[in-house]
Amino acid sequence: MPEDFRLSQLAETLTGSEIVRMNGEIRQRMGEGHKVFNLTIGDFDPQLFPIPAELEEEIVFAYRKHLTNYPASEGEPDLRKAIARYITERRGLSYGMDEILVASGGRPLIYTLYRSIVDPGESVIYPVPSWNNNHYVHFVGGAHTPVLTTAQNRFMPSAEDLRPHLTGAVLLALSSPLNPSGTTFSRSGLAEICEMVAEENRRRPAGAKKLHILFDQIYWQLTHKGTEHVDPVSLCPELKPYTVFVDGISKCFAATGVRVGWSLGPAHIISRMKSILSHMGAWSPMPEQMATARYLLQKGSVDSYLFLFKRGIFERLDKIHKGLLQLKKEGYPVDSMAPQASIYLSVRVDLKGRAKTTGQVLDTQQDVTKFLLEEAGWALVPFQVFGMEASTPWYRLSIGTVKTEEIRDMLKRLKDSLQAFA
């Protein structure tokens, strides 16, 4: 690059979203007439999964009332009151108006929290695989402390995994249900982590920066069957002054484009996050805020929507999971982890190093990913995108755009492609 065109170190070193890049390639392939099952994107086809009708009506009503001016920088009072009531009724958590911050989805909240807590060079602990923590650490110049998890633990970190990295760390980024794996913390597993963090903060001298927890629970309402959602503050109230939640309507109501997210946390941190957010202007639009405020109070409508929505999600996840297990039983080199929550399935494809009957060898996992796309029409996100090593055979499968009637053909295409191996 010519010297005249040099930019900031951040601009020149920050990489764009791998998933967005992959979707560009997928769209190109589809545009060329190839059949592709796009299982990559953490979003929903609105024709399959529309937002709640009542929420849609409230949004239209708010626009017709011309509620289109700037919202309050911390979020409209009506919405923050509704969030406080909603989280108390459904989670038993109590947060005041000055402990709630609204933004245009979860991303600005995560960014402002990182900016509020982490100084350059300070350690941020985050498990891998996990969504985007590596990029946020890079944004703020923090010291990366990734902690590799395993399939044996369902890709959820344990206290023993994290314990060696606590000294000097200022932020522990956790998420449950986890993107990309679709798995969750157990009550005992998260309780042990919480007690460990509480002990660490007790040890730190007065005036020292404490270890804070970012707890991303954006998928918490999409739990499957008997799966229990747990959180740090409920399990360990001592951590309330050091925990900030990231939450919102984007996933639980298929409202990714509506852009209403919120954080719950101690007032002094929420205040700093609000100040940063005010300069970014990443507020949730006024009509969507007012609509969400009214919708969250409609308990019957919310419950009815979640029941049907979750049934559609887990019908798809279960069918694909069972189909993959059947292929495994038949001797094909695939596996799947039982879904616990969210819209994701952890899928394993062990083809690296194997030769096709034509003699072609898939030397790398990237070759496997390409094979799945071109031969099976399966577009999956490798866990490498979420921080794991390039050789990992695990992938994230999202059902947000999957038509139930296509699942049989989807599995057949995969089985047919796997028969090309000796």
C-alpha positions as CSV (number, residue, x, y, z in Angstrom):
1,M,0.0,0.0,0.0
2,P,1.4,3.4,-0.9
3,E,2.5,5.6,2.1
4,D,-0.1,8.2,1.1
5,F,-2.8,5.7,1.8
6,R,-1.8,4.5,5.2
7,L,-4.6,4.3,7.8
8,S,-4.8,3.6,11.5
9,Q,-3.2,0.5,12.9
10,L,-6.7,-0.6,14.0
11,A,-8.1,-0.2,10.5
12,E,-5.2,-2.0,8.9
13,T,-5.1,-4.9,11.3
14,L,-8.8,-5.5,12.1
15,T,-10.3,-8.3,9.9
16,G,-13.9,-8.2,8.7
17,S,-16.6,-10.8,9.6
18,E,-15.7,-14.2,8.2
19,I,-19.3,-15.1,8.1
20,V,-20.2,-12.1,6.0
21,R,-17.4,-13.0,3.6
22,M,-18.6,-16.6,3.4
23,N,-22.2,-15.5,2.7
24,G,-20.9,-13.4,-0.2
25,E,-19.4,-16.6,-1.7
26,I,-22.6,-18.5,-1.0
27,R,-24.7,-15.9,-2.8
28,Q,-22.4,-16.0,-5.7
29,R,-22.7,-19.7,-6.0
30,M,-26.5,-19.6,-5.7
31,G,-26.5,-16.9,-8.3
32,E,-24.7,-19.3,-10.6
33,G,-27.6,-21.7,-10.3
34,H,-26.2,-24.1,-7.7
35,K,-28.5,-25.5,-4.9
36,V,-27.1,-24.4,-1.6
37,F,-28.5,-25.0,1.9
38,N,-27.3,-21.9,3.6
39,L,-26.7,-23.0,7.2
40,T,-24.3,-20.3,8.1
41,I,-26.1,-17.2,9.1
42,G,-27.3,-16.5,12.6
43,D,-30.5,-14.9,11.3
44,F,-34.0,-15.9,10.2
45,D,-35.9,-16.1,7.0
46,P,-38.8,-13.8,7.8
47,Q,-41.1,-15.9,5.6
48,L,-40.4,-18.9,7.9
49,F,-39.9,-17.1,11.2
50,P,-41.7,-13.7,11.2
51,I,-41.6,-11.4,14.2
52,P,-44.6,-11.5,16.5
53,A,-47.7,-10.0,14.9
54,E,-48.4,-7.9,18.0
55,L,-44.9,-6.5,17.9
56,E,-45.3,-5.7,14.2
57,E,-48.6,-3.9,14.9
58,E,-47.0,-1.9,17.7
59,I,-44.1,-0.8,15.4
60,V,-46.6,0.3,12.7
61,F,-48.7,2.1,15.3
62,A,-45.6,4.0,16.6
63,Y,-44.6,5.2,13.2
64,R,-48.2,6.3,12.5
65,K,-48.1,8.3,15.7
66,H,-44.9,10.0,14.3
67,L,-42.7,8.8,17.2
68,T,-39.6,9.3,15.0
69,N,-37.5,11.8,17.0
70,Y,-34.2,11.0,18.9
71,P,-34.8,8.6,21.8
72,A,-33.3,9.1,25.3
73,S,-29.6,8.2,25.1
74,E,-30.1,5.5,27.8
75,G,-33.3,4.2,26.3
76,E,-36.8,5.4,26.6
77,P,-38.2,5.3,30.1
78,D,-41.2,3.2,29.1
79,L,-39.0,0.6,27.6
80,R,-36.6,0.4,30.5
81,K,-39.5,0.0,32.9
82,A,-40.9,-2.8,30.7
83,I,-37.5,-4.5,30.6
84,A,-37.2,-4.2,34.4
85,R,-40.6,-5.8,34.8
86,Y,-40.0,-8.5,32.2
87,I,-36.6,-9.6,33.7
88,T,-38.1,-9.7,37.2
89,E,-41.1,-11.8,36.2
90,R,-39.1,-14.2,34.0
91,R,-35.7,-14.4,35.7
92,G,-36.3,-13.1,39.2
93,L,-33.7,-10.4,38.8
94,S,-34.1,-6.8,40.0
95,Y,-32.6,-3.8,38.2
96,G,-33.4,-0.1,38.5
97,M,-33.9,2.4,35.8
98,D,-30.3,3.6,36.1
99,E,-29.0,0.0,35.7
100,I,-30.6,-0.6,32.3
101,L,-29.1,0.7,29.0
102,V,-30.8,0.3,25.6
103,A,-29.0,0.2,22.2
104,S,-29.4,-0.8,18.6
105,G,-28.9,-4.5,19.4
106,G,-26.3,-6.3,21.4
107,R,-23.1,-5.3,19.5
108,P,-22.9,-1.7,20.6
109,L,-23.5,-2.8,24.1
110,I,-20.6,-5.3,24.0
111,Y,-18.4,-2.7,22.4
112,T,-19.2,0.0,25.0
113,L,-18.7,-2.5,27.8
114,Y,-15.3,-3.5,26.5
115,R,-14.5,0.3,26.2
116,S,-15.7,0.9,29.8
117,I,-13.7,-1.9,31.4
118,V,-10.6,-2.7,29.4
119,D,-7.5,-0.5,29.1
120,P,-4.8,-1.3,26.5
121,G,-2.7,-4.2,27.5
122,E,-5.1,-5.6,30.1
123,S,-6.1,-9.2,29.9
124,V,-9.6,-10.3,28.6
125,I,-10.4,-14.0,29.2
126,Y,-12.8,-15.6,26.7
127,P,-13.4,-19.2,25.8
128,V,-13.1,-20.5,22.3
129,P,-15.2,-21.2,20.4
130,S,-17.1,-18.0,21.0
131,W,-18.5,-15.2,18.9
132,N,-16.4,-12.1,18.1
133,N,-14.6,-11.7,21.4
134,N,-11.3,-11.8,19.6
135,H,-12.3,-8.8,17.5
136,Y,-13.6,-6.8,20.5
137,V,-10.3,-7.4,22.4
138,H,-8.5,-6.1,19.3
139,F,-10.7,-3.0,19.2
140,V,-9.7,-1.9,22.6
141,G,-6.0,-3.0,22.5
142,G,-6.5,-5.6,25.2
143,A,-4.4,-8.7,25.8
144,H,-6.0,-11.8,24.4
145,T,-6.4,-14.7,26.8
146,P,-8.3,-17.3,24.8
147,V,-9.2,-20.5,26.7
148,L,-9.7,-23.6,24.5
149,T,-12.7,-25.7,25.3
150,T,-13.5,-29.3,24.3
151,A,-16.4,-31.3,22.8
152,Q,-16.2,-33.4,26.0
153,N,-17.4,-30.3,28.0
154,R,-19.9,-29.4,25.2
155,F,-17.6,-26.4,24.4
156,M,-18.5,-24.7,27.7
157,P,-15.5,-23.6,29.8
158,S,-15.1,-25.0,33.3
159,A,-13.7,-23.2,36.4
160,E,-10.5,-25.3,36.1
161,D,-10.1,-24.2,32.4
162,L,-10.3,-20.5,33.5
163,R,-8.5,-20.6,36.8
164,P,-4.9,-20.3,35.6
165,H,-5.7,-17.1,33.7
166,L,-7.4,-15.0,36.4
167,T,-4.4,-13.1,37.7
168,G,-4.5,-9.5,36.3
169,A,-7.5,-10.1,34.1
170,V,-10.2,-7.4,34.1
171,L,-12.9,-9.0,32.0
172,L,-14.3,-12.5,31.6
173,A,-16.5,-12.8,28.6
174,L,-19.1,-15.6,28.9
175,S,-22.1,-16.6,26.9
176,S,-24.9,-19.0,27.5
177,P,-26.6,-20.3,25.4
178,L,-23.4,-20.3,23.4
179,N,-23.0,-19.1,19.9
180,P,-21.7,-21.2,18.0
181,S,-22.3,-24.5,19.8
182,G,-26.0,-24.2,20.9
183,T,-25.0,-25.5,24.3
184,T,-25.4,-24.1,27.8
185,F,-23.8,-23.9,31.2
186,S,-25.0,-26.3,33.8
187,R,-26.0,-24.9,37.1
188,S,-23.1,-26.5,38.9
189,G,-20.6,-25.5,36.2
190,L,-21.5,-21.8,36.2
191,A,-21.8,-21.7,40.0
192,E,-18.2,-23.0,40.3
193,I,-17.0,-20.3,37.9
194,C,-18.9,-17.6,39.8
195,E,-17.5,-18.6,43.2
196,M,-14.0,-18.6,41.6
197,V,-14.5,-15.0,40.3
198,A,-15.9,-13.9,43.6
199,E,-12.8,-15.3,45.4
200,E,-10.5,-13.6,43.0
201,N,-12.2,-10.2,43.6
202,R,-12.0,-10.7,47.3
203,R,-8.2,-11.3,47.0
204,R,-7.6,-8.1,45.1
205,P,-6.5,-5.1,47.2
206,A,-8.5,-2.0,47.7
207,G,-8.2,0.3,44.7
208,A,-7.3,-2.5,42.3
209,K,-9.5,-3.1,39.2
210,K,-11.8,-6.0,39.8
211,L,-12.5,-8.9,37.4
212,H,-15.8,-8.2,35.7
213,I,-18.1,-10.6,33.8
214,L,-19.7,-9.9,30.5
215,F,-22.6,-12.3,30.3
216,D,-24.2,-12.6,26.9
217,Q,-27.6,-14.3,27.2
218,I,-29.2,-13.1,24.0
219,Y,-30.5,-16.7,23.3
220,W,-31.7,-17.5,26.9
221,Q,-35.4,-17.7,26.0
222,L,-34.7,-20.3,23.3
223,T,-33.9,-23.3,25.5
224,H,-34.8,-26.8,24.5
225,K,-36.9,-29.3,26.5
226,G,-35.5,-29.7,30.0
227,T,-32.6,-27.3,29.5
228,E,-32.3,-24.7,32.4
229,H,-30.9,-21.3,31.8
230,V,-28.7,-20.1,34.6
231,D,-26.9,-16.8,35.1
232,P,-24.1,-15.4,37.4
233,V,-26.2,-13.0,39.4
234,S,-28.9,-15.5,40.3
235,L,-26.3,-18.1,41.3
236,C,-24.0,-15.7,43.1
237,P,-25.5,-12.3,44.1
238,E,-22.1,-11.2,45.3
239,L,-21.2,-10.8,41.6
240,K,-24.0,-8.3,40.8
241,P,-21.6,-5.3,41.1
242,Y,-19.3,-6.9,38.6
243,T,-21.6,-8.5,36.0
244,V,-23.1,-6.9,32.9
245,F,-25.7,-8.7,30.9
246,V,-26.2,-8.4,27.2
247,D,-29.8,-9.2,26.1
248,G,-32.5,-8.1,23.6
249,I,-35.2,-9.1,21.3
250,S,-33.2,-10.0,18.2
251,K,-33.1,-13.8,18.6
252,C,-36.0,-14.6,20.9
253,F,-38.5,-12.9,18.7
254,A,-36.7,-13.3,15.3
255,A,-36.3,-9.6,15.3
256,T,-32.7,-9.2,14.2
257,G,-33.5,-6.2,12.0
258,V,-35.6,-4.4,14.6
259,R,-32.5,-3.5,16.6
260,V,-33.5,-3.4,20.2
261,G,-31.0,-4.7,22.7
262,W,-30.3,-3.9,26.3
263,S,-27.7,-4.3,29.1
264,L,-28.4,-4.8,32.8
265,G,-25.6,-4.0,35.2
266,P,-24.3,-1.8,38.0
267,A,-25.2,1.9,37.6
268,H,-21.6,3.2,37.5
269,I,-20.8,0.9,34.6
270,I,-24.0,1.5,32.8
271,S,-23.4,5.2,33.1
272,R,-20.0,5.0,31.4
273,M,-21.4,2.7,28.7
274,K,-24.2,5.3,28.1
275,S,-21.6,8.1,27.7
276,I,-19.7,6.1,25.1
277,L,-22.9,5.1,23.3
278,S,-24.0,8.8,23.2
279,H,-21.0,9.6,21.0
280,M,-21.6,6.6,18.8
281,G,-25.3,7.3,18.3
282,A,-26.0,3.6,18.1
283,W,-29.4,4.1,19.7
284,S,-32.3,1.8,19.0
285,P,-34.9,3.7,16.9
286,M,-37.7,5.4,18.9
287,P,-40.6,3.6,17.2
288,E,-39.1,0.2,17.8
289,Q,-38.4,1.1,21.4
290,M,-41.9,2.2,22.1
291,A,-43.3,-0.9,20.3
292,T,-41.1,-3.2,22.3
293,A,-42.1,-1.5,25.5
294,R,-45.7,-2.2,24.8
295,Y,-45.1,-5.7,23.5
296,L,-43.1,-7.0,26.5
297,L,-46.0,-6.3,28.8
298,Q,-48.3,-8.6,26.7
299,K,-47.5,-11.7,28.6
300,G,-50.0,-14.0,26.9
301,S,-48.9,-12.9,23.4
302,V,-45.2,-13.3,24.3
303,D,-45.8,-16.8,25.8
304,S,-47.8,-17.9,22.7
305,Y,-45.2,-16.7,20.3
306,L,-42.3,-18.3,22.1
307,F,-44.1,-21.6,22.3
308,L,-44.7,-21.8,18.5
309,F,-41.4,-20.2,17.7
310,K,-39.4,-22.7,19.7
311,R,-41.4,-25.6,18.4
312,G,-40.4,-24.6,14.9
313,I,-36.8,-24.2,15.8
314,F,-36.3,-27.4,17.6
315,E,-38.3,-29.4,15.1
316,R,-35.6,-28.5,12.6
317,L,-32.7,-28.9,15.0
318,D,-33.9,-32.3,16.2
319,K,-34.6,-33.7,12.7
320,I,-31.1,-32.7,11.4
321,H,-29.4,-33.9,14.6
322,K,-31.2,-37.3,14.4
323,G,-30.4,-37.5,10.7
324,L,-26.7,-37.0,11.3
325,L,-26.7,-39.6,14.1
326,Q,-28.3,-42.0,11.7
327,L,-25.5,-41.3,9.1
328,K,-23.0,-41.9,11.9
329,K,-24.6,-45.2,12.8
330,E,-24.3,-46.2,9.1
331,G,-20.6,-45.6,9.3
332,Y,-20.3,-42.2,7.7
333,P,-17.7,-39.8,9.3
334,V,-20.1,-37.3,10.8
335,D,-21.4,-36.5,14.2
336,S,-23.7,-34.0,16.0
337,M,-24.1,-32.7,19.5
338,A,-27.6,-32.8,20.9
339,P,-29.0,-29.2,20.8
340,Q,-29.7,-27.5,24.1
341,A,-30.7,-24.0,23.1
342,S,-30.5,-21.2,20.4
343,I,-30.8,-21.9,16.7
344,Y,-27.5,-23.8,16.3
345,L,-26.2,-27.3,16.1
346,S,-22.6,-28.4,16.6
347,V,-21.7,-30.7,13.6
348,R,-18.5,-32.7,13.2
349,V,-17.3,-33.8,9.7
350,D,-14.2,-36.0,9.8
351,L,-13.0,-36.0,6.2
352,K,-9.6,-34.4,6.5
353,G,-6.9,-36.7,5.0
354,R,-9.4,-39.0,3.3
355,A,-9.3,-39.8,-0.4
356,K,-12.3,-39.8,-2.7
357,T,-12.7,-42.7,-5.1
358,T,-11.3,-40.5,-7.8
359,G,-8.0,-40.3,-5.8
360,Q,-8.5,-36.7,-4.7
361,V,-7.4,-36.2,-1.1
362,L,-9.0,-33.6,1.2
363,D,-5.7,-32.4,2.8
364,T,-7.0,-29.6,5.0
365,Q,-10.2,-28.8,6.9
366,Q,-10.6,-25.9,4.4
367,D,-10.8,-28.6,1.7
368,V,-13.5,-30.3,3.7
369,T,-15.5,-27.1,4.0
370,K,-15.2,-26.5,0.2
371,F,-16.3,-30.1,-0.5
372,L,-19.3,-29.8,1.7
373,L,-20.4,-26.6,-0.2
374,E,-19.7,-27.8,-3.7
375,E,-20.7,-31.5,-3.5
376,A,-23.3,-31.6,-0.7
377,G,-24.6,-28.0,-1.0
378,W,-24.0,-27.6,2.7
379,A,-22.8,-24.2,3.7
380,L,-21.5,-24.4,7.3
381,V,-19.4,-22.1,9.5
382,P,-16.2,-23.9,10.7
383,F,-15.4,-23.4,14.4
384,Q,-12.1,-21.9,13.2
385,V,-14.1,-18.7,12.6
386,F,-14.9,-18.7,16.4
387,G,-11.2,-19.0,17.5
388,M,-10.5,-22.7,17.3
389,E,-7.5,-24.1,15.4
390,A,-7.8,-24.4,11.6
391,S,-7.8,-28.2,11.8
392,T,-11.0,-28.5,13.9
393,P,-13.6,-30.8,12.3
394,W,-16.4,-29.0,14.1
395,Y,-18.9,-26.7,12.4
396,R,-21.8,-24.4,13.4
397,L,-25.1,-25.2,11.6
398,S,-27.9,-22.6,11.8
399,I,-31.5,-23.5,11.1
400,G,-32.7,-19.9,10.6
401,T,-33.4,-20.3,6.9
402,V,-34.1,-24.0,6.8
403,K,-37.4,-25.2,5.4
404,T,-38.7,-28.3,7.2
405,E,-39.7,-30.0,4.0
406,E,-36.1,-29.7,2.7
407,I,-34.4,-31.5,5.5
408,R,-34.9,-35.0,4.0
409,D,-33.3,-33.8,0.7
410,M,-30.6,-32.0,2.6
411,L,-29.5,-35.1,4.5
412,K,-29.7,-37.2,1.3
413,R,-27.5,-34.8,-0.5
414,L,-24.9,-35.1,2.3
415,K,-25.1,-38.9,2.3
416,D,-24.7,-39.1,-1.4
417,S,-21.7,-36.8,-1.3
418,L,-20.1,-38.9,1.4
419,Q,-20.3,-42.0,-0.7
420,A,-17.6,-40.5,-2.9
421,F,-15.0,-41.7,-0.3
422,A,-13.3,-45.0,-0.3
